[in-house]
Amino acid sequence: MISSNNRVNGMSHSASLPPGFTQERRYYPFSRFLRERFGQRVYRVTVDGGFTCPNVDGSVAVGGCVYCDNRSFSPNRRQPRIPIREQVIRGIEILQKRYKAGQFIAYFQAATNTYAPVEKLKRLYDEALDHPLVVGLAIGTRPDSVPDPVLDLIQEYAHDRYVCLELGLQTIHDRSLDWMNRGHHFDAFVDAVQRCQGRGLDLCAHVILGLPGESQEDMLATADVLAALPLQGVKIHNLHVVRDTPLEEMYKAGEVRLFELAEYVQTVCDFIERLPPQMVLHRLSGDAPPDYLVAPQWCLDKPALLRSIQGELIRRDSWQGKQFDGEATARSRLPQRISLDLAL
């Protein structure tokens, strides 16, 4: 992994690309991180633990996030659920046949995958990790759903396996979190990050670009917060509309405008320029299966989108981290209302 001492701000030409970057790959993708860590390509096997969310069942809110239909996130949600162990076996068989893969990470993706009693979580996580080819665990959750007993459990797995905890930030702006019916504010994310420190976990933040009412300055402020926090990775999504969600109704009523492809490419490049070059980019876009996606259609062609992003970075002679010059600079850019504890 790239050392945090490799600062790249002020470099004026691509001969000074950060270590590990190339003319063709000007950011730090998750695939490269996994190869560096495990010595080979590692693939995620998506498993569905049957979880719900506190903003669906009424514990925090009802109705869920405006953009959310968990069936669009996980193929296992679009068919009758089978035991975790069998999901892992089937997923591995498919990936081995398609990619000749040798190692895997069990990925609890859909819904809030820490939202259950610790005893149940342990049983589900243990079952997912039981396969000899599974070398790690990835858990997607909400920042308001990681109480200390749950973190204690997850920390136990990190003693001898790779563990990634994915926390849904989406945005630092509380007004946007309210719009999406998120059921928590930015302070819940900061609290979760603080309590995860020292536990041996890789922390990955989810963000959404293109939220209604957010300016370019607002989105780059979210990038600056990510750059100033002790996070190892980020998943960047474009706002997209899936069917049977409140967002679909808003979109069809003309209340929500989505990015055009060129706009998104420009914005995501601006965004990653401000992130540390050692921060792992787990994703650079969001999408959904064609039969679930309403718009935008351009996000279905992920290879073309990634080529466009790389092409724009080349055109700019830029790269992930070009506008980053250490945590102090990142913190100096933080919105006035935000103060982060340097002891993180």
C-alpha beads as a LAMMPS data file, in Angstrom:
LAMMPS data file: protein, C-alpha beads

344 atoms
343 bonds

1 atom types
1 bond types

-500.0 500.0 xlo xhi
-500.0 500.0 ylo yhi
-500.0 500.0 zlo zhi

Masses

1 110.0

Atoms # bond

1 1 1 0.000 0.000 0.000
2 1 1 1.183 3.531 -0.701
3 1 1 2.679 5.323 2.273
4 1 1 0.769 8.345 3.547
5 1 1 4.054 10.252 3.255
6 1 1 3.875 10.114 -0.540
7 1 1 2.379 13.553 -1.116
8 1 1 1.588 14.558 -4.655
9 1 1 0.164 18.073 -4.441
10 1 1 2.009 20.508 -6.627
11 1 1 3.401 17.927 -9.035
12 1 1 3.052 19.383 -12.471
13 1 1 3.582 16.400 -14.768
14 1 1 2.689 12.725 -14.964
15 1 1 6.311 11.643 -14.501
16 1 1 5.597 12.208 -10.801
17 1 1 2.667 9.817 -10.549
18 1 1 2.469 8.235 -7.073
19 1 1 4.061 4.802 -6.611
20 1 1 1.888 2.058 -8.053
21 1 1 0.054 4.418 -10.411
22 1 1 0.554 4.176 -14.168
23 1 1 -0.302 6.284 -17.176
24 1 1 -3.224 3.927 -17.773
25 1 1 -4.400 3.641 -14.141
26 1 1 -4.319 6.912 -12.239
27 1 1 -6.189 5.853 -9.144
28 1 1 -5.977 3.092 -6.525
29 1 1 -8.641 0.451 -7.274
30 1 1 -9.775 -2.222 -4.858
31 1 1 -8.586 -4.925 -7.245
32 1 1 -4.996 -3.707 -6.966
33 1 1 -5.230 -3.484 -3.186
34 1 1 -6.388 -7.102 -2.986
35 1 1 -3.604 -8.328 -5.255
36 1 1 -1.056 -6.523 -3.110
37 1 1 -2.509 -7.932 0.087
38 1 1 -3.129 -11.535 -0.996
39 1 1 -0.694 -11.988 -3.879
40 1 1 -3.480 -12.864 -6.309
41 1 1 -6.858 -11.670 -7.491
42 1 1 -9.554 -12.003 -4.863
43 1 1 -13.290 -11.815 -5.585
44 1 1 -16.233 -10.872 -3.408
45 1 1 -19.002 -13.422 -2.971
46 1 1 -22.247 -11.639 -2.158
47 1 1 -24.318 -13.268 0.567
48 1 1 -27.705 -12.279 1.940
49 1 1 -28.240 -12.659 5.664
50 1 1 -31.896 -11.641 5.456
51 1 1 -31.342 -8.405 7.344
52 1 1 -33.673 -5.428 7.386
53 1 1 -32.888 -1.803 8.311
54 1 1 -33.810 0.381 11.301
55 1 1 -35.262 2.993 8.973
56 1 1 -37.505 0.375 7.372
57 1 1 -38.914 -1.425 10.401
58 1 1 -39.741 1.761 12.322
59 1 1 -36.887 1.654 14.839
60 1 1 -35.516 4.888 13.376
61 1 1 -37.858 5.705 10.508
62 1 1 -40.200 3.995 8.072
63 1 1 -40.060 3.590 4.328
64 1 1 -36.295 3.291 3.996
65 1 1 -33.995 5.554 2.013
66 1 1 -35.701 7.139 -0.989
67 1 1 -33.389 5.430 -3.469
68 1 1 -33.340 1.977 -1.895
69 1 1 -34.666 -1.333 -3.122
70 1 1 -32.385 -4.030 -1.728
71 1 1 -33.299 -6.369 -4.567
72 1 1 -31.338 -4.085 -6.893
73 1 1 -28.200 -4.401 -4.728
74 1 1 -27.909 -8.146 -4.350
75 1 1 -28.767 -11.001 -6.715
76 1 1 -29.602 -13.113 -3.659
77 1 1 -32.488 -10.746 -2.891
78 1 1 -34.077 -11.529 -6.250
79 1 1 -34.576 -15.229 -5.562
80 1 1 -35.695 -17.408 -2.650
81 1 1 -33.120 -17.140 0.112
82 1 1 -30.992 -20.182 0.833
83 1 1 -28.630 -20.880 3.750
84 1 1 -25.494 -18.740 3.936
85 1 1 -23.190 -21.720 3.483
86 1 1 -24.932 -22.703 0.262
87 1 1 -24.876 -19.108 -1.005
88 1 1 -21.111 -19.051 -0.516
89 1 1 -20.608 -22.397 -2.262
90 1 1 -22.755 -21.390 -5.237
91 1 1 -21.104 -17.972 -5.505
92 1 1 -17.619 -19.464 -5.434
93 1 1 -18.507 -22.035 -8.083
94 1 1 -19.766 -19.290 -10.417
95 1 1 -16.682 -17.106 -9.909
96 1 1 -14.301 -20.020 -10.317
97 1 1 -15.924 -20.962 -13.594
98 1 1 -15.994 -17.391 -14.888
99 1 1 -12.644 -16.074 -13.640
100 1 1 -10.724 -19.122 -12.375
101 1 1 -10.691 -17.346 -9.019
102 1 1 -8.839 -18.876 -6.082
103 1 1 -9.679 -16.742 -3.028
104 1 1 -12.807 -14.945 -1.915
105 1 1 -14.272 -12.404 0.480
106 1 1 -17.736 -13.095 1.889
107 1 1 -19.661 -9.863 1.298
108 1 1 -22.779 -9.080 3.326
109 1 1 -24.117 -6.315 1.103
110 1 1 -27.884 -5.781 1.072
111 1 1 -29.630 -3.980 3.954
112 1 1 -27.994 -3.334 7.364
113 1 1 -25.748 -6.301 8.053
114 1 1 -25.038 -5.545 11.704
115 1 1 -28.675 -5.032 12.649
116 1 1 -29.301 -8.140 14.755
117 1 1 -28.348 -9.608 18.131
118 1 1 -24.668 -10.442 18.445
119 1 1 -25.416 -14.153 18.743
120 1 1 -27.213 -14.173 15.389
121 1 1 -24.494 -12.106 13.729
122 1 1 -21.829 -14.511 14.928
123 1 1 -23.712 -17.492 13.571
124 1 1 -24.141 -15.876 10.138
125 1 1 -20.588 -14.547 9.881
126 1 1 -19.139 -17.890 11.031
127 1 1 -21.147 -19.721 8.405
128 1 1 -19.929 -17.386 5.651
129 1 1 -16.307 -17.798 6.739
130 1 1 -16.486 -21.580 7.005
131 1 1 -15.419 -22.198 3.411
132 1 1 -11.639 -22.811 3.142
133 1 1 -11.276 -20.426 0.169
134 1 1 -12.871 -17.477 2.001
135 1 1 -10.059 -15.251 3.249
136 1 1 -12.012 -12.242 4.444
137 1 1 -15.260 -10.629 5.407
138 1 1 -16.930 -7.446 4.129
139 1 1 -19.938 -6.042 5.955
140 1 1 -22.144 -3.236 4.698
141 1 1 -24.024 -1.314 7.377
142 1 1 -25.232 2.024 8.696
143 1 1 -23.105 4.161 11.028
144 1 1 -25.909 4.212 13.599
145 1 1 -26.050 0.409 13.701
146 1 1 -22.615 -0.545 15.012
147 1 1 -22.877 -0.652 18.823
148 1 1 -19.712 -1.580 20.691
149 1 1 -20.700 -5.247 21.314
150 1 1 -21.089 -5.704 17.547
151 1 1 -17.735 -4.038 16.904
152 1 1 -16.186 -6.315 19.534
153 1 1 -17.456 -9.327 17.590
154 1 1 -16.225 -8.044 14.236
155 1 1 -12.853 -7.216 15.763
156 1 1 -12.418 -10.885 16.693
157 1 1 -12.544 -11.863 13.016
158 1 1 -9.927 -9.243 12.164
159 1 1 -7.338 -11.023 14.316
160 1 1 -6.611 -13.518 11.547
161 1 1 -8.612 -12.409 8.501
162 1 1 -9.134 -9.361 6.357
163 1 1 -12.251 -7.511 7.526
164 1 1 -13.772 -4.497 5.776
165 1 1 -16.595 -2.576 7.432
166 1 1 -18.522 -0.469 4.932
167 1 1 -20.282 2.496 6.520
168 1 1 -22.973 4.425 4.674
169 1 1 -21.971 8.073 4.801
170 1 1 -23.574 9.130 1.469
171 1 1 -22.895 12.826 2.219
172 1 1 -21.726 15.053 5.059
173 1 1 -24.712 17.371 4.593
174 1 1 -27.533 16.742 7.064
175 1 1 -30.116 18.382 4.809
176 1 1 -29.371 15.788 2.132
177 1 1 -29.521 12.958 4.660
178 1 1 -32.940 14.251 5.719
179 1 1 -34.076 14.412 2.080
180 1 1 -33.155 10.780 1.520
181 1 1 -34.921 9.700 4.737
182 1 1 -31.648 8.353 6.037
183 1 1 -32.676 8.455 9.695
184 1 1 -29.308 9.695 10.983
185 1 1 -27.006 12.684 10.576
186 1 1 -23.311 13.104 9.840
187 1 1 -22.371 13.013 13.521
188 1 1 -23.396 9.326 13.641
189 1 1 -20.768 8.569 10.990
190 1 1 -18.007 10.394 12.864
191 1 1 -18.976 8.575 16.073
192 1 1 -18.816 5.189 14.323
193 1 1 -15.412 5.955 12.809
194 1 1 -14.076 6.995 16.215
195 1 1 -15.257 3.771 17.869
196 1 1 -13.770 1.617 15.084
197 1 1 -10.233 2.869 15.637
198 1 1 -7.675 0.365 16.896
199 1 1 -9.793 -2.671 16.016
200 1 1 -7.871 -3.825 12.929
201 1 1 -10.723 -3.087 10.534
202 1 1 -10.522 -1.516 7.105
203 1 1 -13.158 1.219 7.021
204 1 1 -14.840 2.055 3.716
205 1 1 -17.269 4.969 3.363
206 1 1 -20.128 4.976 0.858
207 1 1 -20.877 8.294 -0.839
208 1 1 -23.403 9.398 -3.457
209 1 1 -22.662 12.158 -5.954
210 1 1 -25.454 14.118 -7.593
211 1 1 -27.884 14.428 -4.687
212 1 1 -30.576 17.064 -5.275
213 1 1 -29.608 20.465 -3.923
214 1 1 -25.905 19.678 -3.593
215 1 1 -23.536 21.973 -5.444
216 1 1 -20.088 21.051 -6.712
217 1 1 -18.701 22.764 -3.627
218 1 1 -20.938 20.618 -1.402
219 1 1 -19.750 17.380 -3.003
220 1 1 -16.084 18.364 -2.787
221 1 1 -16.617 19.204 0.888
222 1 1 -17.583 15.557 1.378
223 1 1 -14.322 14.567 -0.336
224 1 1 -12.364 16.801 2.028
225 1 1 -13.983 15.180 5.058
226 1 1 -13.105 11.723 3.731
227 1 1 -9.523 12.881 3.206
228 1 1 -9.303 14.127 6.801
229 1 1 -10.734 11.004 8.459
230 1 1 -8.900 7.721 9.209
231 1 1 -10.592 5.747 6.452
232 1 1 -8.977 3.130 4.257
233 1 1 -11.448 3.153 1.376
234 1 1 -14.415 4.762 -0.310
235 1 1 -17.213 3.599 -2.595
236 1 1 -18.439 6.358 -4.893
237 1 1 -21.871 6.072 -6.484
238 1 1 -23.756 8.272 -8.919
239 1 1 -27.339 8.865 -7.864
240 1 1 -29.402 6.443 -9.925
241 1 1 -33.067 5.530 -9.906
242 1 1 -34.420 2.033 -9.441
243 1 1 -38.028 1.068 -9.846
244 1 1 -40.562 0.830 -7.029
245 1 1 -38.821 3.470 -4.901
246 1 1 -39.865 6.963 -3.786
247 1 1 -37.015 8.297 -5.923
248 1 1 -38.637 6.825 -9.014
249 1 1 -41.789 8.821 -8.285
250 1 1 -39.753 12.008 -7.734
251 1 1 -37.791 11.448 -10.938
252 1 1 -40.871 10.824 -13.061
253 1 1 -42.496 13.927 -11.569
254 1 1 -39.507 16.004 -12.677
255 1 1 -38.429 16.736 -9.114
256 1 1 -34.977 15.157 -9.429
257 1 1 -32.347 15.754 -12.077
258 1 1 -29.622 13.165 -12.646
259 1 1 -26.086 13.678 -13.888
260 1 1 -25.361 13.326 -17.564
261 1 1 -22.374 11.088 -18.243
262 1 1 -19.950 13.938 -18.958
263 1 1 -21.011 15.780 -15.809
264 1 1 -20.462 12.740 -13.648
265 1 1 -17.042 12.039 -15.122
266 1 1 -15.953 15.612 -14.398
267 1 1 -17.310 15.484 -10.845
268 1 1 -15.868 12.122 -9.893
269 1 1 -12.448 13.198 -11.177
270 1 1 -12.661 16.412 -9.133
271 1 1 -13.643 14.272 -6.151
272 1 1 -10.847 11.715 -6.298
273 1 1 -8.202 14.392 -6.919
274 1 1 -8.844 15.514 -3.336
275 1 1 -8.553 12.061 -1.775
276 1 1 -5.267 10.646 -0.426
277 1 1 -3.505 8.487 -3.035
278 1 1 -3.396 5.588 -0.537
279 1 1 -7.190 5.538 -0.092
280 1 1 -8.621 2.490 -1.861
281 1 1 -11.397 3.174 -4.372
282 1 1 -13.809 0.236 -4.058
283 1 1 -16.141 1.648 -6.712
284 1 1 -16.412 4.686 -8.953
285 1 1 -20.063 4.359 -9.966
286 1 1 -23.373 2.831 -9.002
287 1 1 -25.794 0.848 -11.107
288 1 1 -28.589 -1.710 -10.938
289 1 1 -29.729 -4.685 -13.027
290 1 1 -31.313 -3.515 -16.295
291 1 1 -34.762 -4.687 -15.243
292 1 1 -34.529 -2.603 -12.062
293 1 1 -32.780 0.507 -13.369
294 1 1 -34.918 3.467 -14.424
295 1 1 -32.133 5.982 -15.078
296 1 1 -29.485 6.924 -16.074
297 1 1 -28.856 4.289 -18.694
298 1 1 -25.204 5.251 -19.144
299 1 1 -24.259 3.686 -15.813
300 1 1 -25.023 0.219 -17.198
301 1 1 -21.864 0.317 -19.328
302 1 1 -19.332 0.301 -16.498
303 1 1 -16.248 -0.424 -18.656
304 1 1 -17.044 2.576 -20.866
305 1 1 -17.575 4.760 -17.802
306 1 1 -14.249 3.733 -16.276
307 1 1 -12.526 4.437 -19.600
308 1 1 -14.107 7.896 -19.613
309 1 1 -12.891 8.600 -16.078
310 1 1 -9.387 7.419 -16.896
311 1 1 -9.435 9.405 -20.127
312 1 1 -10.410 12.568 -18.287
313 1 1 -7.610 12.096 -15.745
314 1 1 -5.150 11.665 -18.623
315 1 1 -6.541 14.735 -20.386
316 1 1 -6.045 16.768 -17.201
317 1 1 -2.678 15.150 -16.537
318 1 1 -4.114 14.368 -13.103
319 1 1 -4.531 11.484 -10.672
320 1 1 -6.061 10.501 -7.364
321 1 1 -4.547 12.747 -4.727
322 1 1 -3.176 15.481 -6.980
323 1 1 -5.057 18.061 -4.913
324 1 1 -4.268 16.353 -1.609
325 1 1 -1.302 17.476 0.480
326 1 1 -1.733 15.779 3.817
327 1 1 -4.362 15.652 6.520
328 1 1 -3.644 19.221 7.643
329 1 1 -4.502 20.588 4.214
330 1 1 -7.590 18.398 4.028
331 1 1 -8.717 19.642 7.428
332 1 1 -8.130 23.248 6.443
333 1 1 -10.728 22.790 3.703
334 1 1 -13.421 21.421 5.991
335 1 1 -16.701 23.329 6.158
336 1 1 -16.719 25.740 9.099
337 1 1 -19.428 23.804 10.923
338 1 1 -17.326 20.610 11.034
339 1 1 -14.644 19.978 13.605
340 1 1 -12.961 16.570 13.646
341 1 1 -10.951 15.175 16.523
342 1 1 -7.305 14.838 15.483
343 1 1 -6.931 12.002 17.999
344 1 1 -8.889 9.687 15.678

Bonds

1 1 1 2
2 1 2 3
3 1 3 4
4 1 4 5
5 1 5 6
6 1 6 7
7 1 7 8
8 1 8 9
9 1 9 10
10 1 10 11
11 1 11 12
12 1 12 13
13 1 13 14
14 1 14 15
15 1 15 16
16 1 16 17
17 1 17 18
18 1 18 19
19 1 19 20
20 1 20 21
21 1 21 22
22 1 22 23
23 1 23 24
24 1 24 25
25 1 25 26
26 1 26 27
27 1 27 28
28 1 28 29
29 1 29 30
30 1 30 31
31 1 31 32
32 1 32 33
33 1 33 34
34 1 34 35
35 1 35 36
36 1 36 37
37 1 37 38
38 1 38 39
39 1 39 40
40 1 40 41
41 1 41 42
42 1 42 43
43 1 43 44
44 1 44 45
45 1 45 46
46 1 46 47
47 1 47 48
48 1 48 49
49 1 49 50
50 1 50 51
51 1 51 52
52 1 52 53
53 1 53 54
54 1 54 55
55 1 55 56
56 1 56 57
57 1 57 58
58 1 58 59
59 1 59 60
60 1 60 61
61 1 61 62
62 1 62 63
63 1 63 64
64 1 64 65
65 1 65 66
66 1 66 67
67 1 67 68
68 1 68 69
69 1 69 70
70 1 70 71
71 1 71 72
72 1 72 73
73 1 73 74
74 1 74 75
75 1 75 76
76 1 76 77
77 1 77 78
78 1 78 79
79 1 79 80
80 1 80 81
81 1 81 82
82 1 82 83
83 1 83 84
84 1 84 85
85 1 85 86
86 1 86 87
87 1 87 88
88 1 88 89
89 1 89 90
90 1 90 91
91 1 91 92
92 1 92 93
93 1 93 94
94 1 94 95
95 1 95 96
96 1 96 97
97 1 97 98
98 1 98 99
99 1 99 100
100 1 100 101
101 1 101 102
102 1 102 103
103 1 103 104
104 1 104 105
105 1 105 106
106 1 106 107
107 1 107 108
108 1 108 109
109 1 109 110
110 1 110 111
111 1 111 112
112 1 112 113
113 1 113 114
114 1 114 115
115 1 115 116
116 1 116 117
117 1 117 118
118 1 118 119
119 1 119 120
120 1 120 121
121 1 121 122
122 1 122 123
123 1 123 124
124 1 124 125
125 1 125 126
126 1 126 127
127 1 127 128
128 1 128 129
129 1 129 130
130 1 130 131
131 1 131 132
132 1 132 133
133 1 133 134
134 1 134 135
135 1 135 136
136 1 136 137
137 1 137 138
138 1 138 139
139 1 139 140
140 1 140 141
141 1 141 142
142 1 142 143
143 1 143 144
144 1 144 145
145 1 145 146
146 1 146 147
147 1 147 148
148 1 148 149
149 1 149 150
150 1 150 151
151 1 151 152
152 1 152 153
153 1 153 154
154 1 154 155
155 1 155 156
156 1 156 157
157 1 157 158
158 1 158 159
159 1 159 160
160 1 160 161
161 1 161 162
162 1 162 163
163 1 163 164
164 1 164 165
165 1 165 166
166 1 166 167
167 1 167 168
168 1 168 169
169 1 169 170
170 1 170 171
171 1 171 172
172 1 172 173
173 1 173 174
174 1 174 175
175 1 175 176
176 1 176 177
177 1 177 178
178 1 178 179
179 1 179 180
180 1 180 181
181 1 181 182
182 1 182 183
183 1 183 184
184 1 184 185
185 1 185 186
186 1 186 187
187 1 187 188
188 1 188 189
189 1 189 190
190 1 190 191
191 1 191 192
192 1 192 193
193 1 193 194
194 1 194 195
195 1 195 196
196 1 196 197
197 1 197 198
198 1 198 199
199 1 199 200
200 1 200 201
201 1 201 202
202 1 202 203
203 1 203 204
204 1 204 205
205 1 205 206
206 1 206 207
207 1 207 208
208 1 208 209
209 1 209 210
210 1 210 211
211 1 211 212
212 1 212 213
213 1 213 214
214 1 214 215
215 1 215 216
216 1 216 217
217 1 217 218
218 1 218 219
219 1 219 220
220 1 220 221
221 1 221 222
222 1 222 223
223 1 223 224
224 1 224 225
225 1 225 226
226 1 226 227
227 1 227 228
228 1 228 229
229 1 229 230
230 1 230 231
231 1 231 232
232 1 232 233
233 1 233 234
234 1 234 235
235 1 235 236
236 1 236 237
237 1 237 238
238 1 238 239
239 1 239 240
240 1 240 241
241 1 241 242
242 1 242 243
243 1 243 244
244 1 244 245
245 1 245 246
246 1 246 247
247 1 247 248
248 1 248 249
249 1 249 250
250 1 250 251
251 1 251 252
252 1 252 253
253 1 253 254
254 1 254 255
255 1 255 256
256 1 256 257
257 1 257 258
258 1 258 259
259 1 259 260
260 1 260 261
261 1 261 262
262 1 262 263
263 1 263 264
264 1 264 265
265 1 265 266
266 1 266 267
267 1 267 268
268 1 268 269
269 1 269 270
270 1 270 271
271 1 271 272
272 1 272 273
273 1 273 274
274 1 274 275
275 1 275 276
276 1 276 277
277 1 277 278
278 1 278 279
279 1 279 280
280 1 280 281
281 1 281 282
282 1 282 283
283 1 283 284
284 1 284 285
285 1 285 286
286 1 286 287
287 1 287 288
288 1 288 289
289 1 289 290
290 1 290 291
291 1 291 292
292 1 292 293
293 1 293 294
294 1 294 295
295 1 295 296
296 1 296 297
297 1 297 298
298 1 298 299
299 1 299 300
300 1 300 301
301 1 301 302
302 1 302 303
303 1 303 304
304 1 304 305
305 1 305 306
306 1 306 307
307 1 307 308
308 1 308 309
309 1 309 310
310 1 310 311
311 1 311 312
312 1 312 313
313 1 313 314
314 1 314 315
315 1 315 316
316 1 316 317
317 1 317 318
318 1 318 319
319 1 319 320
320 1 320 321
321 1 321 322
322 1 322 323
323 1 323 324
324 1 324 325
325 1 325 326
326 1 326 327
327 1 327 328
328 1 328 329
329 1 329 330
330 1 330 331
331 1 331 332
332 1 332 333
333 1 333 334
334 1 334 335
335 1 335 336
336 1 336 337
337 1 337 338
338 1 338 339
339 1 339 340
340 1 340 341
341 1 341 342
342 1 342 343
343 1 343 344
